[in-house]
Amino acid sequence: MSTIILAIESSCDDTSAAVCKGAKILANITASQQVHEKWGGVVPELASRAHQQNIVPVVDLAIKTAGISPDEISAVAFTRGPGLIGSLLVGVSFAKAFALAKNIPLIEVNHIQAHILAHFIDQQPSFPFLCLTVSGGHTQIVLVKDFLQMEILGETLDDAAGEAFDKSAKLLGLPYPGGPLVDKLAALGNPLKFPFAEPQIANYDFSFSGVKTSVLYFLQKEVRKNPDFIAQNINDLCASIQYTIVTILLKKLELAALHHGVKEIALAGGVSANSGLRSSFQTLADKHHWQAYVPAFEYCTDNAAMIAITGHYKYLAHQFVGQDTEPIARYPLS
């Protein structure tokens, strides 16, 4: 009989619950928080309060959607970190209480590991493969040797690529969250119109603080000459910014794949929903005749299905934790 796992994700501003039976996702429910839009970014205290309001109805809906009884659940998987400590605390506390009440095991999950294993929800990459993990808080190139064995080859030294998208969008006067809007407008612009700085970082590490600074200084200079410069060039600006960020990401991924002789590459994290990155990622794979993997859109952004599939593999490995487990805001992938 297949194991049924309830999964909880609450690392940032999305409250999500999922149910899987074996490796099959039966339900994946997410409640987003609109309260942060007026502040131009996620407010941690408001996020944790919204999680408290959402967690019970979201879990209830996930269980009903899966068509199971709470008594059939074999274990509870939850995001332990990394993330906002207040948000994580809500999810961890609920998972611990549910597991205690049902006398079933607890499975802690690293949020970044889950983004990578999201590929196995509806695909089957072969080991080893390289995964470019790109989100608002993380940018990494990971050598995936097995389901639970991963090695970071490179990561950002400062800002994440997702932050570079959102901060650049803010400089352009676009509302939060700006990343998706940059992607939408970029499709209408010329990506080579405005060149921006590409930091020269050794090995497979990244840096995006210089990109944001380059965009800031360029806009300040042009707006002094023409106050309407941004409005008149918004599509080309978005396209150029997106092209710069995507180019930085894929140059490093290409170098790492060639050096390690890997023939399969994967893309994960919230920014993997970006159409420009997805398209260029596939073009890179086609160039070298590599197999490329990108999760379905619903599994790119923060969601509990990725926690569930990770929980499935950790359950098979008997990797359980006790009721003394606490959330970790900074939780390195190991």
N, C-alpha and C positions, 0 to 999 in steps of 0.2 A: 504493500500500500504506500502511495507517494506521500511524502512529508508535505504538510501545509504550513507555510510561514506567513505571519503578519509582519509587515515592514513599516517602519516610521522614519520619515525624513523631515527635519525641522532645523536645518543648519543656518538658514538665513531668513527669507521672508515668504517662503512657500511652505504651507503645511500640507504634507502628503502622506497617504497611507496606501499600501498595496498588499495584495495577497497573491502568493504563488503556490502552485501544487507541483512539486518536483521543480523543473526548470520552466514551467509554463506560467505566465502571468495571467491570473484570473481577473484582477481588478487593479486599477491604478488611478487614484482619485487625488486631485490637488486643489487646494484653496489658495488663491493668490491674495496679496494684501495691497489694496489701492491707497491706503493711508499715507504711503511714503511719497506719492507723486508730487504733492504740494511742497515737500521739503527738498526735492531734487536729489534724493538718495535715501537709502534705508536708514531709519532711525532705530537703533537696537532696542530701546525700551518699548517703543510702539510695536516692534516686531514680536517681542516676547509676549506682550499682552494679547496681540491678535492670535498667536499660536494657542494661547490658553482658551480663547473663544472657539477656535476652529478644530482643535485636536479630536474632541469626542465626536462631533457630527461627521468629520471626515473619515475617522476609523469606522464608525457605524455604517456609513455609506459604502465603504470599501468591502466590508464583510458581507453586506446585503448584495452588492453587485456581484461578488464572487459566488454567491449562492451557497454559502456554507454557514455552519453554526459556529459560534465562538468556541464551543467545546471541541471542535475538530482541529483547532490550531495546535500545531506541534511545537512551535517556538516563536519567539518575537525577535526580529532583527531591528536595529536602530542605528541611526547616525550618531556616533560618539564625537566626531570632529573631523576635520577642522570646521570652524564656523563661529557665529556669534554665541557667546557663552550663555546668555539668557534664552536665546532661541533653542539652543541645544538642550538646555536644562528641562524645558517643557517636554520635548520628545523623549529624552532619556527617562525622566520621571514617569511618564505615562507607560513606557515600555516595561519598566521595572515593576510598576504596580500591576499591570495586566499579567505579566509573567508570574508574579507572586500569587495573584488571585487564582490563576489556572494551574499553578505548580508545573510550569513548563520552562525549558531553557531560554536563556538570553544570549543573543549574538550581537556583539558590537561590530560596527562597520566603519571603516575609513571612507569618508565622502569621496575622495579622489580615486581610491581603489574602485569604488562603486561606479564612478563615471566610466572607467576603463572597462569593467566587466559588463556594462550595459550593452556592449556589442554582442554578448552571448544570449541576449533575450530573443533575438530573431536571426542571428547569424552565427557562424562558427569559424572565427579566425584560427589559423594554425600557429602553434608556438614554435619558435619565438617570433614575436612581431613587435613593431614599434608603435607607440601610441603618442600622438601629440594631444595633450590635455590642455584646453584653453578655456578659461572662465574669467569672471570678474575679479577673482582673488588669486588665481593660480595659472601659471603657464609652465608646462614641463614636457620634456621628451622622456618617455618611460620605455625601457626594454621589458616587455612582458614575457617572462620565461614559462610561467604556468599560471593557473587561476589565482593562486595565492603567493606567487613568487615574482616580484617586480623590482627593477633597479632604475633609479633616476639617473639619466645620462646628462641632463641639462635642465636648468630652470631659470626663472627670472631673478635677476639680482636686485630688482627694485619693484616696479609696478607690473601688474599683469596686463595682458593684451586687452582683456575685457574692460579694465579700468581706462586704458588708453582710448578705447572707443567711446566710452561714456563721458570721459572728461573732455575729449575733443568735441563731442556733440554739445556739451554744455558751453564750450567756447563759441560754438556756432549759433548759440541761442536756441537749440532744440530742447524740447521738454524731456524729463526723465521718464522711463529709461531711454537714453539716446542711442545706444548701440543699434537696435533694430531700425531706427529711423535713418541712421547713417547708411545702413545696408540698403534700405528701400530707395533712398535718394541717389545712392552711388550707381544704381543700375541705369540712371538717366544721365550720368556725367562721363567726363573724360578722365580716366585714371592717371593719365600722364600729364595733365595740365599743370599741376603744381607739385614740384618735387619737395619732399620733406626728408629730414635727416634719418639715416639708417645707422644706428650705433654699431661700432665695430668691436664686438665682444668675442673673446677667445673661446675655443671649444664649442660646446653646444648650449651655452647659457644665453639668456636674453636680457635686454634692458629696454624699457619703454618710456622711462622718464624723459629721455632726450627727445623722443617723438612728440610728446605733449608740449615740451618747451619750444620745439621747432614750430609747431602749429601756432602756439600762443604768440611768439615774436613775429611770425609772418603775418598773422591777422592784425596785430597791433600796427604794424608798419603800413599795411594796405588800407586799413580803415582810416588811418590819419590822412591818407591821400584821397580816399573816397569813402565817405560814411556808409554808402550803400553797397560796398564791395561784397560783403557776405551774402546779402539777399540776392545780388545779381549773379553770384557764382556758386550758390549753395550746392548744386548737383555736382559740379566739378570738384569742389572742395571735399565733399563726402567721398567721391570716387577716388580722389588722390590720397586721402587719409587712409581709406580702406586698403588701397593698393599697397601703400607703404607698410602697414601692419601685417598684411597677409604675406608680403614678400619676405619680411624679416622672419616670420614663422616658418615658412616653407623652405627657405634657404638652409636653416639649421636642421630641419627634419631630413632634407635631402642629404646633407653631409653625414648625418648620423646613420642613415639607412645604408649609404654606400660604404661607410667605414665598417659597419657590422655585418654587411652582406645579407641584410634582411630583405625578403621579397614581398612581405606583407606589411602594410601600414594602416593605422587606424586614427580616427579623429574623434575626440570626446570633449565634454564640457559644454557649458552654456553657449560659448562663442561658436561652437561647431554648427549651430543653427544658422550662422551667417552664410548667405547664399554665395557671396564672393569667395569666401574661404573654401566652401564645399566644392565650388566649381574649379578653383585653382588647385585644390588638393587632388581632385580626380585627374586633372591635366598632368600634374606631376607624376601620378601613378602610371598613367598611360605612356608618358615619355620613357619610363624605365621598364615598362611591362610588369609593374607591381600590381598586386591585388590590393584594392582599397576598401576600407570599411568605415561607414559612418552610421551611427544609430538613427532610427526614425526620429522625427522632430520631437515627439512627446517624451523621448528618452534622453534628449540632449540637455535640456534645462533641468534644474533640480527636480527630482521625482523619486517616489518611493519604490518604483519598479526596479530601479538599479540597486537599491538597498536589498530588495527581496532576492534578486538573482545572486548577489554577493552572499547574502545570508544562506542561500541554498548550498553554495559550494563550501562555505564555512561549516554548515551543519554536517555535510558529508565528511569533513575533516575533524569533526567533534571539537571545534573551536568555540567553546562557550565561556561566558563570564558570569561573575556573581553579582549579588545585589549591592555590593559595595562599589560597583563601577560608577565613575563620574565622567561628565563630559569634559572634553579637552578642546580648548579654543584653537591651539596650534598643535596639530597632530600630523607629523611628517609621515609620508608614505614610505614604508620600509619593505 
